[in-house]
Each structure stands twice: as C-alpha cells, then as structure tokens.
Amino acid sequence: MSRLQTLIAQLPAIDRRSIRDVEQEIRDELEFHLAMRADELVQRGLPAAEARAAAADRFGDVERIRRVCRKVLLGERIMLQRLQVALIVALLFAVIALAYQVYSTQRTMAEVSDQLAQLRSATDAASPPDRAGPSAAWEADCPRVLETFPASGATDVDPATDEIRVTFDKEMTDKSWSWVRSSAEAFPDSAGDVHYQDDGKTCVMPVKLAPGTKYVVWFNTANYQNFKDREGRPAVPHLLTFTTRK
C-alpha cells in the first residue's frame, strides 16, 4: 500500500483551470510566437503588415494548431484525473482489505484466547493440581460446599428463579468469593451484587435466567480461590450445573 501512496503523491498536479482559461492561454501563446516571427521580419526590413502576413504564412494553419494544442492539453488533464481517481479507489480498497484483515485476526485471537481459558478452567476443575506447602491437616480443614440452590444436576429449574445460593460448612471471609465461569454462554447473567447472608456461610448471587438453558458455575478452581474461611483456607472447588425448563 505504501507504493500506491507514493505513486499517487508523485502524479503531476491536475490542471484546475477552466476550459476558457486553457483556450485563452493557447491563443496567447500562438499570438506570441506570431508576433516574435513578425518582429524578426520587420527587423530585416519588411513593412509591418507584410511581416505579419509572412509570419502567419510560415507558421501554418493557426486554427488547426490551436485545435491540436487544445486537444493535447485537455486530453492530458482528463487522463490525469481518471488515473488519479483509479489510484485513489485502489488505495481505498487496499485500506478496507487491511482493516478487515486486522479485524479478522483480532477476532480469531479473541476466540482462541476464550477457548484456551475454557479448556484451562475445565482441566483445573476436573483435576485440581496439588499445591506444595499446606499440610494434610490444613487441607482437611478447608471449607466445603454443603448445598446449592438450585441443586446441582437439576433439569427442571424455574427460569423465574432470581438468585443462586451456595452454602459452606464454615463461616466464610466476607466480600471474598470466586464465582468462576467455564464459558460466557453457560454463566448466568448477574442481576445485582453478590453478598453473604447473615449466617456468614451462604453466598448469594442475584441472577436473570433464560428458559431452556444449561448453566455451569464453579465455586473456586485451582486458579481462583477467593472463597475462604475466616482463617484464610480456600474452599474445595465445587461444580454446580443445572438446566432451566423451557
């Protein structure tokens, strides 16, 4: 595309004069040459009238020459105008093609990134990696999910249900949670602020559900562990799946 831009920049400037101005310039130019030829003959001793006639005779058919000059000048201008328009159109198409290529590349990268994130979340949830450091006693004391609403595996959930709840076996750290999505399509739309109930064990997310939709929600994963008890121990990852009725 840079070569095309350079070519356009190097084109001669298009003659912006009117046709009347061009014709007047041709007449002035022809008259100048006739006058110069006549002056030469006058300097050689011919009377002015004879010198003018002789100059015209030697110059040739002035009207024909004027028409040829007019055709050349105006034809060149039209050709340059058409060439410049064609090159500008080509440059415009090149810019559009480049923009589409950039858009397609960005979209593809975003899709690949989302797919990798989904795969990583599914892999982490299926087999959470061992974490070096904490003792077995520490692991045994990690909080666990007691129940969820809707119940995991439910297939006839009322789409009018306006909240999802998860209850742990211990009091949890307030304002700390990890509601983790496996994909954007399978994660419920939020309809308010996530919060804990007064018991400190039940975390609530206001939602807006769609009918005939399968939802997948993780409470903690290997990479996201903000559901914690009051001692800072992360909850064991738990998967909730349910489907709303049509």
C-alpha positions as CSV (number, residue, x, y, z in Angstrom):
1,M,0.0,0.0,0.0
2,S,2.9,2.4,0.6
3,R,4.0,2.0,-3.0
4,L,0.5,3.0,-4.1
5,Q,0.5,6.1,-1.9
6,T,4.0,7.1,-3.2
7,L,2.7,6.7,-6.8
8,I,-0.3,9.0,-6.1
9,A,1.9,11.5,-4.4
10,Q,4.3,11.6,-7.5
11,L,1.5,12.2,-10.0
12,P,1.6,15.7,-11.6
13,A,-0.9,18.1,-10.1
14,I,-4.2,18.2,-12.1
15,D,-4.8,21.4,-14.0
16,R,-7.6,23.2,-12.2
17,R,-8.1,26.0,-14.8
18,S,-11.3,26.3,-16.7
19,I,-11.5,25.3,-20.3
20,R,-11.9,29.0,-21.2
21,D,-8.6,29.8,-19.4
22,V,-6.9,27.0,-21.2
23,E,-8.1,28.2,-24.6
24,Q,-7.1,31.8,-23.8
25,E,-3.6,30.6,-22.9
26,I,-3.3,28.7,-26.2
27,R,-4.3,31.8,-28.1
28,D,-1.9,34.0,-26.2
29,E,0.9,31.5,-26.8
30,L,0.2,31.3,-30.6
31,E,-0.1,35.1,-30.8
32,F,3.3,35.5,-29.0
33,H,5.1,33.2,-31.5
34,L,3.5,35.0,-34.5
35,A,4.5,38.4,-33.0
36,M,8.1,37.2,-32.5
37,R,8.3,35.9,-36.1
38,A,6.8,39.2,-37.4
39,D,9.3,41.3,-35.3
40,E,12.2,39.3,-36.8
41,L,10.9,40.1,-40.4
42,V,10.4,43.7,-39.6
43,Q,14.0,44.0,-38.3
44,R,15.0,42.6,-41.7
45,G,13.3,45.5,-43.5
46,L,9.8,44.2,-44.3
47,P,6.8,46.5,-43.6
48,A,4.8,45.6,-40.5
49,A,1.7,44.4,-42.5
50,E,3.8,42.2,-44.8
51,A,5.9,40.9,-41.9
52,R,2.7,39.9,-40.1
53,A,1.3,38.1,-43.2
54,A,4.6,36.4,-43.9
55,A,4.9,35.2,-40.3
56,A,1.4,33.7,-40.4
57,D,2.2,32.0,-43.7
58,R,5.3,30.5,-42.4
59,F,3.7,29.5,-39.1
60,G,1.0,27.4,-40.9
61,D,-2.7,26.9,-40.2
62,V,-3.1,28.7,-36.9
63,E,-6.6,27.5,-36.2
64,R,-5.6,23.8,-36.8
65,I,-2.6,24.3,-34.5
66,R,-4.9,25.8,-31.8
67,R,-7.3,22.8,-32.0
68,V,-4.4,20.4,-31.7
69,C,-3.0,22.2,-28.6
70,R,-6.4,22.3,-27.0
71,K,-6.9,18.6,-27.6
72,V,-3.5,17.7,-26.1
73,L,-3.8,19.9,-23.0
74,L,-7.4,19.0,-22.2
75,G,-6.9,15.3,-23.0
76,E,-3.9,15.2,-20.7
77,R,-5.9,16.7,-17.9
78,I,-8.7,14.2,-18.3
79,M,-6.3,11.3,-18.4
80,L,-4.6,12.5,-15.2
81,Q,-8.0,12.9,-13.5
82,R,-9.0,9.4,-14.4
83,L,-5.7,7.9,-13.4
84,Q,-5.8,9.7,-10.0
85,V,-9.3,8.6,-9.3
86,A,-8.4,5.0,-10.2
87,L,-5.4,5.0,-7.9
88,I,-7.4,6.5,-5.1
89,V,-10.1,3.9,-5.4
90,A,-7.4,1.2,-5.4
91,L,-5.9,2.7,-2.3
92,L,-9.3,2.8,-0.6
93,F,-9.9,-0.9,-1.4
94,A,-6.4,-1.7,0.0
95,V,-7.2,0.2,3.2
96,I,-10.5,-1.7,3.6
97,A,-8.9,-5.0,3.0
98,L,-6.2,-4.3,5.6
99,A,-8.8,-3.2,8.1
100,Y,-10.8,-6.4,7.5
101,Q,-7.6,-8.5,7.9
102,V,-6.8,-6.8,11.2
103,Y,-10.3,-7.2,12.4
104,S,-10.4,-10.9,11.5
105,T,-7.0,-11.5,13.2
106,Q,-8.1,-9.8,16.4
107,R,-11.4,-11.8,16.4
108,T,-9.6,-15.0,15.8
109,M,-7.1,-14.3,18.6
110,A,-10.0,-13.5,21.0
111,E,-11.8,-16.7,20.1
112,V,-8.6,-18.7,20.7
113,S,-8.0,-17.0,24.0
114,D,-11.5,-17.7,25.2
115,Q,-11.2,-21.4,24.1
116,L,-7.9,-21.7,26.0
117,A,-9.5,-20.1,29.1
118,Q,-12.4,-22.6,28.9
119,L,-10.0,-25.5,28.5
120,R,-7.8,-24.4,31.4
121,S,-10.8,-23.9,33.7
122,A,-12.2,-27.3,32.8
123,T,-8.9,-29.0,33.3
124,D,-8.2,-27.3,36.6
125,A,-11.7,-28.2,37.9
126,A,-11.5,-31.8,36.7
127,S,-8.2,-32.4,38.5
128,P,-7.0,-29.6,40.7
129,P,-3.2,-29.6,40.8
130,D,-1.5,-30.4,44.1
131,R,-0.3,-27.3,45.9
132,A,3.0,-27.6,47.6
133,G,3.3,-26.3,51.1
134,P,0.0,-26.8,53.1
135,S,-0.1,-29.8,55.4
136,A,-2.7,-32.6,55.3
137,A,-4.3,-31.1,58.4
138,W,-4.7,-27.8,56.7
139,E,-6.2,-29.5,53.6
140,A,-8.7,-31.4,55.8
141,D,-9.9,-28.2,57.5
142,C,-10.6,-26.4,54.2
143,P,-14.3,-25.4,53.9
144,R,-16.6,-27.4,51.7
145,V,-19.9,-26.8,49.9
146,L,-22.8,-28.3,51.8
147,E,-25.6,-27.4,49.4
148,T,-26.5,-25.2,46.5
149,F,-29.7,-23.6,45.2
150,P,-30.6,-24.7,42.6
151,A,-29.4,-28.2,43.4
152,S,-26.6,-29.4,41.2
153,G,-27.9,-31.6,38.4
154,A,-31.4,-30.2,38.5
155,T,-33.0,-30.2,35.0
156,D,-36.3,-28.5,35.6
157,V,-35.4,-25.2,37.3
158,D,-37.9,-22.4,37.0
159,P,-36.4,-19.7,34.7
160,A,-38.0,-17.1,37.0
161,T,-35.5,-18.1,39.8
162,D,-33.8,-14.8,40.7
163,E,-30.8,-16.0,42.7
164,I,-28.2,-18.7,43.1
165,R,-27.0,-19.7,46.6
166,V,-24.1,-21.7,47.8
167,T,-23.8,-22.7,51.5
168,F,-20.5,-23.8,53.0
169,D,-19.8,-25.8,56.2
170,K,-17.9,-22.9,57.8
171,E,-18.3,-19.2,58.2
172,M,-16.5,-17.5,55.2
173,T,-14.5,-14.4,54.7
174,D,-16.9,-11.6,53.8
175,K,-16.7,-9.9,50.4
176,S,-14.4,-12.6,49.1
177,W,-15.6,-15.1,46.5
178,S,-14.8,-16.8,43.2
179,W,-17.9,-17.4,41.1
180,V,-16.0,-18.9,38.1
181,R,-17.4,-19.4,34.6
182,S,-16.4,-22.2,32.2
183,S,-17.8,-20.2,29.3
184,A,-19.7,-16.9,28.8
185,E,-22.7,-18.7,27.3
186,A,-23.1,-21.1,30.3
187,F,-22.7,-18.5,33.0
188,P,-25.9,-16.8,34.4
189,D,-26.4,-13.0,33.9
190,S,-25.8,-11.1,37.1
191,A,-28.8,-9.0,38.3
192,G,-27.3,-7.5,41.4
193,D,-24.4,-7.5,43.9
194,V,-23.0,-10.8,45.3
195,H,-23.3,-11.0,49.1
196,Y,-23.2,-13.3,52.1
197,Q,-26.3,-13.9,54.2
198,D,-26.2,-13.1,57.9
199,D,-25.1,-16.6,58.8
200,G,-21.8,-15.9,57.0
201,K,-21.9,-19.3,55.3
202,T,-24.3,-18.7,52.4
203,C,-23.2,-16.6,49.4
204,V,-25.9,-15.3,47.1
205,M,-25.7,-14.1,43.5
206,P,-28.8,-12.3,42.1
207,V,-29.3,-13.6,38.5
208,K,-31.5,-13.4,35.5
209,L,-32.0,-16.9,33.9
210,A,-33.2,-17.8,30.5
211,P,-35.6,-20.7,29.7
212,G,-34.2,-24.0,28.3
213,T,-30.6,-23.1,29.2
214,K,-27.9,-25.2,30.8
215,Y,-25.8,-23.3,33.3
216,V,-22.4,-24.2,34.7
217,V,-20.8,-22.4,37.7
218,W,-17.7,-23.2,39.6
219,F,-17.2,-22.1,43.2
220,N,-13.4,-21.8,43.3
221,T,-11.0,-23.6,41.0
222,A,-7.3,-24.3,41.2
223,N,-6.6,-20.8,39.8
224,Y,-9.4,-18.9,41.6
225,Q,-9.7,-19.4,45.3
226,N,-11.3,-16.4,46.9
227,F,-14.0,-18.4,48.7
228,K,-12.1,-18.7,52.0
229,D,-13.0,-19.4,55.6
230,R,-12.2,-16.9,58.4
231,E,-8.7,-18.4,58.8
232,G,-7.9,-17.9,55.1
233,R,-8.2,-21.5,54.0
234,P,-9.6,-21.7,50.4
235,A,-12.8,-23.8,49.9
236,V,-12.5,-27.1,48.0
237,P,-13.6,-26.4,44.3
238,H,-17.2,-27.3,43.7
239,L,-19.1,-27.6,40.4
240,L,-22.8,-26.5,40.0
241,T,-24.7,-27.4,36.9
242,F,-28.5,-27.1,36.3
243,T,-30.9,-26.6,33.4
244,T,-33.9,-24.3,33.3
245,R,-37.2,-25.6,31.8
246,K,-38.5,-24.3,28.5
